[in-house]
Amino acid sequence: MGWSGSHSTSNYLYLLTNVLLELKKKVDFKLLVMGDDSFDIDGLEIEAIKWSEEKEIAQLQRMDIGLYPLPLNEEWVLGKSGLKAIQYCALGIPTIATDVGCNDRVILNNETGYLVKTEEEWLQKLLLLIKDNSLRKKIGLAAREHISKNYSINANKDTYLKILNEVARN
């Protein structure tokens, strides 16, 4: 499983420390962290790497499950765009995200990924996806299709063209 972000947002991944340590007691896993090469949680096998434009997609494609934890009580996250979830889902990576902000528009709960609020829900959904390869594939394909239909350039080209035409007229 994995997470992509930066040093400034890796504190959100630390929100899952207890969940990941409990998960490690139940199943063996490796956590890929892209963007904060100093990320570490004692007791977990973590591969923390620097972000690089050239390797970003290849590194993301190594993930079987995408993680998008956010705090529920921080006003800043309400302005986030859900880009991490869009990115994971566009690559067919089944995603678990905190049910906050716009994530419920990007992820259709129980269909294209999972939206969770509690540590218990995080653990439950992680175990579910880790143990069921066919479910990961099914959700990943549904996620990719949803993103393509709603967030791709082709899906939004008419909106972009309308705005550009209006700007050009003024």
N, C-alpha and C positions, 0 to 999 in steps of 0.2 A: 504494500500500500504506500501511498505517498502524498506529499504536500508540496506545493509550489508557492513561493512568495518572496519576501525580502526580510532583511534584518529587522526592519521596522514593524513587520506584521507577524514575525515568527512567535511573538509572545502569545498570539492566538492559538498556535499549535500546542504551546505548553499547557493550555487549558485542558488538553486531553491526557496529561501525564498520568493521572490515576486510572483512567480508562485503559490506556495502553499498557500500564504495568499489570492491571488485572487481566487484560487480554493475553498477555505473555504467559500467565499462569495456565491458560487454557489451550493455547495454540502457539506454534512457533511462527514468527513472521519477521520480516525485515522492513524497516521504515526508510523510505527514500525521501530526503528533504532537499529540495532544490531552491537555492536562493540565499540560504544562511548556512555557510559551510562550517560554522562553529556550533550549530545546534547539537545538543546532547541531552539525553536523559539517562542517568545511571540505571543499568539493568536492561537496557534495550539495545538491540542490534540496529544501528542507524548508519546509513550512508548519507552524509551531509556534503553537498557539493555546491559550488558556485553556479550561479545562473550564467548561461551563455546563449546568445541568440542563435548561434550556429548549432548548438546541441539541444536546445529547449524541447523541440518536438520529440526527438529520439529519447530524451530522458523521461518525458511525460509518458511515452508509450511503454515504458518499462513498468508502469503502475498497473496493478490489477484493481485497485480501489483508490478513488480520490477523496481526500479529506478536506473539508472546508469548515473548520470550527470558528465560531465567532462568539463574543460575549452577548448575552441577552439584554444586558442592562447598560449598554454603552451607546450613547446617541450617535457617535461617529459612524457606527456600522450601518445605521439606517440610510446613510448616503452612499453606501457601497453599491456597485453595479452588478454584482454577481459574476464578474468576469472570470474568476477562478472556476466556478461551477460551469459556466459556458465553455470554458477552455477544456476542462476535463470531459464534459459530455460530448463536445464536438469530436473528440478523439475516441468516443465510445467507451470511456472509462466510467463505470458505475460510481456514483458519487454519494457520499453522506455529508450533509451540511446542516448547520444549525438553522432551525426554523426561525429566521429573523430577517427583517428587511425584505428585499425583493427576491430572496431565494425561492419563495413559493411560486414565483412566475417562471423562474428558470428550471426548477425541478418540480415535476409532477409527482407528489409523494406516492411511494409504493409502485410507481410505474416507470419513471425515468431516473429514479434515485430515491434517496430517503432524506426526509427532514426530521430532525430530532431536537429535543430541548434538554434532556437530562443525561447524566452519565450512564444511567441504566439503558436508555434508548441507544446511546452511542455503542455500548458494549453489545447489546442485542443485535443491532443491525450489522456491526462489524463481524460478529460470529456467523450470522446468517450468510453474508456474502463470502466470507472466507471459506466456509464449508460447502458452498454450492456453486460450482463452476458454471453450470448451465444457467443459473439465475443471474450470475454476473454477466454472462454473454447476452442474455435476454434484456436485462436492464440497460446494458451498454449500447445495444443496438437501438432500443427505444429512445434512449437519451440522444444519440447521434441524430436520429431522424427528427426528434423534436427540435433540436437546435438548428438543424438544416432548414426546417420549415418555418422557424420563427425568428432566428437570429442571424442567418447568413446574409451575405451581400445580395444574393439573388432574391431572398425573401423580402428584402427591404429596399430594393433598387428603385421602385416607384416612389417611395417616400423620399429617398435621397434626391432623385431627379426633380421632384416637385419643389423641394426646398431650394435646390440649386437654380432652378428656373425662376423662382420667386426672387431670389437674391439678384440674379442676373437682370431682371426687369427693373429693379430699383436702383 
